[in-house]
């Protein structure tokens, strides 16, 4: 009898990487979590600390420190290492340095014989995911960016606050760039199964709600958190863990991740956030929802921003 053990490697032992490891361990998502960082002492310290969680968890997850050579048998490699934006910068401003970091990671991992899935967290995530897809040579379904998954969680949080409901009772997502140009297909947003536009028209007390302002808040709240506490980590870490869980457990769960479009929504050769079905194969399909004419125009505008920056990095 062969017993297969699931192994997830996290590259980057900063706040996002270590928080992702913590989320995986506390949820018991996999059998082994390996951490790699150019700062070996930092990685070793995180591993030591995480190992001490096991006594009070519902399963024993093995936590180790590794190198790129240890990635050959990994099911998933999560790339969290990157260049965080400085004050006044956007995620797009970090592109060139983040791409160099990504290449320094992906090349030795592929040389180790890696055949699993890359989950890209590093920003600008849509463009870096496309770059990882290009230099890794893996099939498109095996390279997944976190895309607008985190943004969609924030969207549901804000809507839940407005209507005083559990955000998990809200169905909806943002699409396009994980950045300032992202959009929300409001025609597909529901609360408890009721369309949000119907809720607004049926309840006069919500007359002052501006849907565009909600999307704006979604795009800016990450920077608000960054300015207040110096980083964002728990939300994106749990988002990454949710994506990993959907893949490892073959869940067929729909999550808005960044994946390569090949004709969906009339777009090709671009990674962007769209609702996708995730299972053991990675991205098994894109859910091509019907957008209104206005929504499609906003989506294409966002894709245009991604494509402009992607062309710069892929030409290097």
C-alpha positions, 0 to 999 in steps of 0.5 A: 500500500502506498500512502501519499503525503501532501507537501506545501513549500512556502518561499518567503519567511516574511509576515505573509509567508509565515502567516500562510504557514501558520494558517495551513498548520492550524487548519491541518491542510497538509502533511508537511509545510516547508519554508524557504528563505534567502535569510536562512536564520529567519526561516529556521526561527519561523520553523522552530516557532511553528513546530511548537504549535502542534501539541494543541492542534488536531493533527501533527503537521510536519514543519521543516526548513528546506532549499530549492532542491527539496521542491522536486516532490512538492505538491504546491509551491507558494511564492510570497517573496517579493518587493513590498511597495514603499510609501506612495507606490502602487503594487505595479511600481514593484514589478521589475524587482518582484520579477527578478525575485520570482525568476531567482526562485522559479528557475532552481525549483524547476531544475529540481524536477518540480511538477506541481502547482505554483500559487503566486502571492507576490505583487503585482500578482497578475503579472508575476503569475503570468511571468511564472507561467512563462518561465516555468513551462508548466501548463496554465492550470498549474500556475495560480495567482491569488488574483482578486480572491482577497479583494472579494473577501473584503468586498463581502466584508463591507457588504456584510457590514452595510446590511448587518449580515454574516459576510459568508451570506454574501455571494459576489466577487471583484474581477480584473486586476488585483489593484486600483482598476479592479471592478465588481460585476454587481449584477451577480452580487447577492445577499442571501440569494437576493440581488443587491440591486433589488435590495437597494431598490426595495429599501429606501434606508439604503438610498445613500449607498454608493456601489462605486465607493464600496469598490474604491474602499476594497482597492484602498483598504490594503494600503490603509492596513499597511499604513496602520500596522506596516503590513497586511498578512492574515487576510492574504495568508488565509486566502492562500490557504483557502486556495491550497485547500481547494486544490489539495482536497479536490474541492471544485470550489469557485474562487476568483483567482488569477489565471490565463484567459484564452478567449474567456470574456473576449480576452487572450494571453493575460492573467487576471482575476476571474471566478474559476473552479479549483481542484486537484488539477489546479484551475479546471475551468473559468466561470464565464459569467454574463456581464452587462455592457458596462461591466464588460467595459470596466473589466476590459479596461482593467485587463488593459492595465494588466496587459500593458505592464505584462508586455513590459516584463515578458519582453525582458 
